[in-house]
């Protein structure tokens, strides 16, 4: 059986707040990749529930965090369509992503306008 592993490394400041996040995968060679945030969800087969890890670096801008979550949900829409062929659920998630994108854009424009006054 082939085994593949993914490693995450989190550098913390003195207050245990992430300053840097890096990762590498054994299937992708020795290259180390860097990230500003990670969101890992696992379905625990013994507990029949979701376990989550959410981490972000202190230099992750709020707008980027919002887009990160929208992108994550969009990827989940594709995953649910592929895994279950439930196109209705996938479309509803995509519609929510579009609604949230519109909200973030409107909020950004509002903040830009207020900042110029």
C-alpha positions as CSV (number, residue, x, y, z in Angstrom):
1,X,0.0,0.0,0.0
2,X,1.3,3.4,-1.0
3,X,1.4,6.0,1.8
4,X,1.2,9.7,1.4
5,X,1.7,12.3,4.2
6,X,1.1,16.0,4.6
7,X,3.0,18.0,7.1
8,X,2.1,21.4,8.6
9,X,4.5,23.6,10.6
10,X,3.2,26.5,12.6
11,X,5.5,29.2,13.9
12,X,4.1,30.9,17.0
13,X,4.9,34.1,18.7
14,X,5.4,34.4,22.5
15,X,1.6,34.7,22.9
16,X,1.1,31.5,20.8
17,X,-0.4,33.4,17.9
18,X,0.6,32.0,14.5
19,X,3.3,34.0,12.7
20,X,4.0,31.6,9.8
21,X,2.3,28.5,8.4
22,X,4.2,26.2,6.1
23,X,3.3,22.8,4.7
24,X,4.7,20.1,2.4
25,X,3.3,16.8,1.0
26,X,5.4,13.7,0.4
27,X,3.8,13.3,-3.0
28,X,4.9,16.8,-4.0
29,X,8.6,16.4,-3.3
30,X,10.6,18.4,-0.8
31,X,9.3,21.8,-1.6
32,X,7.9,23.8,1.3
33,X,4.8,25.9,0.7
34,X,3.7,28.9,2.8
35,X,0.2,29.9,3.7
36,X,-1.5,32.7,5.7
37,X,-4.4,30.4,6.8
38,X,-5.5,26.8,7.0
39,X,-8.9,25.2,7.5
40,X,-8.8,21.5,8.0
41,X,-12.0,19.5,8.5
42,X,-12.0,15.8,9.2
43,X,-15.0,13.4,9.5
44,X,-14.1,11.3,12.6
45,X,-15.4,7.9,11.8
46,X,-15.6,6.8,15.5
47,X,-17.4,9.9,16.7
48,X,-19.4,10.4,13.4
49,X,-18.7,14.1,13.6
50,X,-16.5,16.8,12.2
51,X,-13.2,17.8,13.8
52,X,-11.8,21.1,12.7
53,X,-8.5,23.0,12.8
54,X,-8.7,26.7,11.8
55,X,-5.5,28.8,12.0
56,X,-4.4,32.0,10.4
57,X,-1.3,34.2,10.7
58,X,-1.6,37.6,12.3
59,X,-0.7,39.2,8.9
60,X,-3.8,37.7,7.2
61,X,-6.0,40.7,6.2
62,X,-9.7,40.5,7.1
63,X,-10.8,40.8,3.4
64,X,-8.5,37.9,2.4
65,X,-9.9,35.8,5.3
66,X,-13.4,36.4,4.0
67,X,-12.4,35.4,0.4
68,X,-10.6,32.4,1.8
69,X,-13.8,31.1,3.4
70,X,-15.8,31.9,0.3
71,X,-13.3,30.0,-1.8
72,X,-13.3,27.1,0.6
73,X,-17.1,26.8,0.4
74,X,-16.9,27.0,-3.4
75,X,-14.5,24.1,-3.4
76,X,-16.8,22.2,-1.1
77,X,-19.6,22.8,-3.7
78,X,-17.5,21.0,-6.3
79,X,-16.6,18.3,-3.8
80,X,-20.2,17.6,-2.9
81,X,-21.2,17.4,-6.6
82,X,-18.4,15.0,-7.3
83,X,-18.8,12.8,-4.3
84,X,-22.6,12.6,-4.2
85,X,-23.8,13.9,-7.5
86,X,-26.2,16.2,-5.6
87,X,-26.2,19.1,-8.0
88,X,-28.9,21.0,-6.1
89,X,-26.9,21.1,-2.9
90,X,-23.8,22.1,-4.9
91,X,-25.7,24.9,-6.7
92,X,-27.1,26.2,-3.4
93,X,-23.6,26.4,-2.0
94,X,-22.4,28.2,-5.1
95,X,-25.3,30.7,-4.9
96,X,-24.4,31.4,-1.2
97,X,-20.8,32.0,-2.3
98,X,-21.9,34.5,-4.9
99,X,-24.1,36.2,-2.3
100,X,-21.2,36.4,0.1
101,X,-18.8,37.7,-2.6
102,X,-21.3,40.4,-3.5
103,X,-21.5,41.3,0.3
104,X,-17.7,41.5,0.6
105,X,-17.4,43.6,-2.5
106,X,-20.1,46.0,-1.4
107,X,-18.5,46.3,2.0
108,X,-15.1,46.9,0.4
109,X,-16.5,49.7,-1.8
110,X,-18.4,51.2,1.1
111,X,-15.2,51.2,3.2
112,X,-13.1,52.6,0.3
113,X,-15.7,55.4,-0.1
114,X,-15.7,56.3,3.6
115,X,-11.9,56.2,3.7
116,X,-11.7,58.8,0.9
117,X,-14.0,61.3,2.7
